[in-house]
Amino acid sequence: MSNTSAPKIRLSNLALEGFRPFFLFGALYAALSILLWVPWYLGFLHVPTALSPIAWHQHELLFGYVPAIIAGFLLTAMPNWTKRKRLTGTPLVLLFALWLAGRLATFLSEYTGLTAASVINLAFLVVLGLYALREVVAARNKRNYKLAAVIGLIAAAQALFLYEFSRFAHVDVAGRLAISAIILMIAIVGGRIIPTFTGNWLRKNNPGREPPPFGRFDLFVMVISTIALATWPLASHWDALAKPAAILMLLAGTLQLVRQARWCPERTLHEPLVTILHVAFLFVPLGFVLTGIALLAYDSSFASAGIHAWTSGAIGTMTLAVMTRATRGHSGQALHAPASTVFVIYLPIVIAAALRIAAALAPQYTMLLLPLAGLLWVLAFCGYAIFYGRYILSK
């Protein structure tokens, strides 16, 4: 008889590593927010928030869900980059509680007011950013200073969000600034981990051509992409910027596509855990191209399609791709995506993104496509919670 006992599932294990509470509850919140938002947007229920349905949807994706996943990723990866002690125990629980307080304050802001919610959400981003900055500075890890700066940009967008909504009853620049910062982070981190994970897998399973190391071409692509993303938030308010921003967007999209092609995506099709990273990143150049077309044609449908290529597509798919891989790796599981992951998580999130883009391009079908996209989004994130929650809660 074997003496090996099965791993014990305990809530206390959530405090062991950063990815555990933030990935699990981030996924659950991503599902819950869409379950609430779609019927609310379609007029079937009311949420007790001071924000409009569209503004709440923007806010909770960009300043609720995404910061949770960034926190889970950075708190788990940063000790490997800096060789410093990871955040665990009470400090981790307190940081998570601050994020959770932001969700509750925003949800109940019809009663508590938006100022309190904004302060709590901003506090979480500031604390996370300062922690990240302290760690990379202490380790003299200059390569990752830029990630702390991106968190600072998201925090600035959070502060601007309250001002815009209070002044104009809708949000434009703050949302674009946050999306730009997040897509920049995906381009930075994706450009690091996708070629690395692809190369590692290819050397073991499909020897031959491998992704080249980061070089001058990649640096050029990132510079153009950063300039394009920096001009986009102001382009809709400054007509003189619209055409230059459009050209930069189209150029950045083309260059990012060429950059990704050099990472050998077609050679990874036998391992979905690697392939999904490439599929997720493909939404980055697609968002650039759709946004460039929108700026040239002054077309709101293409503008919405570009935003959702980045949010539903790049953000939704990339976060789940990273969450599944990191969870498997840090819980001692094989770096292989089983059928449950492929069919309950990966396929639904990719199809949800495609349907959401289609709904933007064909608004006459919104009542059909939007609920379908929402249901598939919920399925994907609930699938993560169900199939990966046991690993998160086990030691």
N, C-alpha and C positions, 0 to 999 in steps of 0.2 A: 504494500500500500504506500502511495506517495505521501510524503509529509508536506508537500507544497500546498499551501492554502491559497484559496482564491483571493484576489485583491478585494479589500473592504471599501465599500462606498460610504464616504463620510462627508458631511458638509464642511467639516473643519479642513478638509483637503483643499478647499477653495483658497485658503490663505497661504498655500505653499509656493505658488508661482503666479506671476501677473496674468498669464493667459487664461488661467482657470476661471476666475470670476468674470473677467471682462469679455472673454469669448462666449461663455455660456449665456450670461445675462444680456450681452449685446445681441446675440442671435435671437433670444427670446423676445427682446424688445423690438428688434427689426420686424419680427413676425407680428407682434401685438400692434405696433404702430400702423401697419398696413391694414390689419384686420379692422382697426378703428377708422382709419382715414378714408378708405374707399367708400364704405356706406355713408360716412359723414359728408364726403365730397359730393356724393350722388343724392344727398338730401334725406337719408333715412334715419340719421341719429344726430345727436349733439354732443360735443366734447366741452367740458367746462374750462376752456382756456381762453385767454384774452386775445389770442391770435386767430386770424382767419384760417379756414381749412388749408389753403395753399401755403400760407406762411408757416403754419404749424408743421405741415409735411416737410417743407424745406428745412425748418429749424431742427426737427428731430432726426432727420437723416444726417445733416451736415454737422450739427453741434451736439447731437445725442448719440446716435449709433456710431458714426465714424470715430469720434474721439475715444470711445470705449475700445474699439478694435485697435486703434493706434496705441493706446495705453497697453493693451494686452500684448501687442507685438513688441513694442519698445522695451517694456519691463522684462520681457523674456529674452529678447535678442541682445539688449544692451550689455548685460554682464559678459556675454561672449565676446563682444567687441572691445570692452574696456577692461576685462579681467577683474572687475570689481564685484563686491557682494551684491546679490540680487535683493530686491525689495520683497519682504515676506511678512507674515504675521500681522500684528496690529497696524503698522504703517500702511500695509497693503489694504487691509480692511477699511481703514479710515479713508483712503483715497477712493476706493470703490463706493463707500457710503456717500462721499461728496458727489460722485457722478450720479448715483441713484437719487440723491436729494434734488439734483438739477432736473431730473425727469419728472419727479413728483411736483416740484414747484412750477414747472412749465405747464404740466397737465392741469393743475388747479389754479392757474394764474387769473382766471376770471374772478376768483375770490381773493387771492393773495397779491395780485398785481404783477406786471411784467418786470418791474425793476428788481424785485427780490429774485425772480427766476434768472434774470440776466446776470446778476451778481454771483449767484451760486454757480451757474454754468461757466462764467468767466473765471471764477476762482479755481475750478477744476482744471481748466486749460492752463492757467498761469502756474499752478502747482506742478502739473505734469511737465510743462515746458522748462520750469526752473530745475526740476529734478533731472531731466534729460541733459540740460546744459551743465549742471554741476558734475554729472557723471562723465561727460565727454571732456570737459575741461580738466577735471582731476586726473583723467587718464591720458590727457594730451592727445585725444582721439579726434584730430582736426577734420578728418574725413566726414565725421558725422555732425559737425557743427550745423550744417545746413538743415538737418532734420529738426533740431531745436528751433531754428529760425522759421521753419514751416509751421510748427506748432504756434509760434508767435503770430504768424499771419492769420491762422485760423482764429486765434484769440482776438485779434484786431477786428476780424470779420464779425465775430460774436458781439463785440461792443457796438459796431456799426449797425448790426441787425436791429437792435432795440431802437436806436435813433431813427433809422429809416422807417420802421413800422409805426413808431409813435408820431412821426412827422407826416408821412404820406399814406399810411394805412396799407402799404404793400412794401415788398422788399425786392430790390434789384441788384444794386452794386454789392451789398454785403453777401448775397447768395453767390454771385459770380466770383467775388474775391475768395470765398471759402472753397468753391469748386476748383478754382485755379490752383489754390494752395494744395488741395488734396490730390489733384491730378499731377501736379508737380512732384508730390511725394511718391505717387505710384510710379511715375517715370524714373525717379531716382532709385527707389528701392527695387522696383521691378527690373530696372536695368542692371541691378547688382545680383539679385537672387535668381532670376530666370536663366541667364546664361550659365551661372554656377551650377544650379540644380540640373539643368539640361546636360551640361558637360559631364557632371558626375554620373548621371544615368547612362549617357551614351558610352562612356568608357567601359562600363560594366556590361551593358546589354546590346549595344549596337555600334561597335567601334567604327571609326571613320571620321568624316568631317565633324568638327566641333565648333561651338561659338567662339569667335575671336575675343581676346581680352578687351576691356574698355580702352579706347584709343581716341585719337584726335577727331575722328568722324563722330563718335558718340558725344564728345564734348561739344562739337559744333551743333549737333542735333539738339542737345539740351539747352544750349544758349538760345537758339532760335525758338524753341518751345517755351522757354521762360519769358522771352520778350513777347511772344504771342499771347501767352496767358496773362501777362502784366497789362497789356493794352486792352484786352477783351472787356474787363469790368467797366471801362469808361467809354467804350466804343458806341454804346447805344445812346449816350448823352452828349457826345461830341462828334458831330457828323464828319468832321475832318479826319477823325481817326478810323472811321468805318472801313474805308477801302484799304488803307495800310494794314489794319488789323486782319481783314479778310485774306489778304495776300500772305501775311505771316501765318495765319491759321492753316491755309492750304499747303504752304511750304512745310510747316511743322508736321502736318499730318502725313504728307508724302515721305518726309525724312524719317519719321518714327516708324512708318511701315517698312521702309528699306532697312532701318536699324533692326527691327524685329526679324525680318527675313534672314538676317545674318546669324540669328540665334538657332537656326536649324529646327524650326517648329515642326516641319513635315517628318522629321526623323524620330519624333517622340510619340507617335500615335499608338504605340503598344502599351503606354503607361499613362492612364488618364490623370494621375496625380501630377505629372509633369505637363501633359498636354493642356490641362485646364488653365495653367498659368499663361500659356501662349494665347488661348482663346480669350481670356480675360483682358490681356494687354491689347488685343486687337481692337477693343472698343476705344482705346486711347486715340489712335490715329483716326478712327471713324468719327469720333467726337470732334476732332480738329477739322476734318473735312466738312462735316455737316454744318458746323458753326461758321466756317469760312463761306460756304454757299449762302447761309442765312444773312451774313453781313453784306455780301455782294448784292443779293436779290431783295434785301429788306423783307425777308419771308419769315413770319413768326412760326410757321409749321416746322421749317428746317431748324430754326433756333431752338424750339422745344425738343426736336429730335436729337440735336447735338447735345443738349443738356442731359437728356435721358440716356444717350449713348455713354456719357461719362458717369452718370449717377447710377442708374439701374444696371448698366453694363459694366463699365470699368470698376466702379466702386463695389457694387453688389457681388460681381463674379470674382474679382481679385481678392476681396476680403474673405470670401468663403474658401477660395483656393488656398490662401495662406493659412487660414484657421484650420482647415482639415489637415494640411501637411504638418503644421507646427504641433497640433494636438497629437497626431500619430507619432511624430518624432520624439516629443518630450514625454510620452507615456509608454515608450518602449514598443510601439507597434511597428509592423513592417511598413516601409515607405511604398505602399501600393494601395491604390484606391479600389476597394471591393465594389461589387455590383450595386450594393445598397447606396454607396456614396455617389456613384455615377448616375444612377437612375432616380434617386430621391433628392439629391442635392445639386449636382452639376447640370444635368439636363434641364431641370425646372428653372434654375436661375438664368441660364442662357436663353431659354425660350421666353421667360418673363421679360428679359431685357429687349429681345427682338419684338415682342408684342407691344411693349411700351413705346418703343421707337416708331413702330407701325401706327400706333394710336395717335402719335403726334403728327405723322405725315398724312394720316387719313382720319381727321377728327370726326367725320360722319359716322365712324364705327367705334367711337369712344365707349359707348354704353356696352358694347360687346367685348372689345379688346382690353379695356382698363380692368374690369373685374377678373378676367382670365389671367392677365399679367399679375394682378394682386394675389390671386389664389396660388399661382405658381411660385411667387416670391415667398409667400407664407409657408408653402410646402418645403421649399429649399431650406429655409432657416429653422423650421421645426424639425426637419430631417437632421440637420446638424445637431440640434439640441438632443434629439432622441438617440442618434447613433454615436455621438461623440461625448454626450454628457456623462456616460459611465466612465470614460477614460479620464475626464476632467475631475470627477469626484472620487477617483481611485488613486491610491498611492503606489 
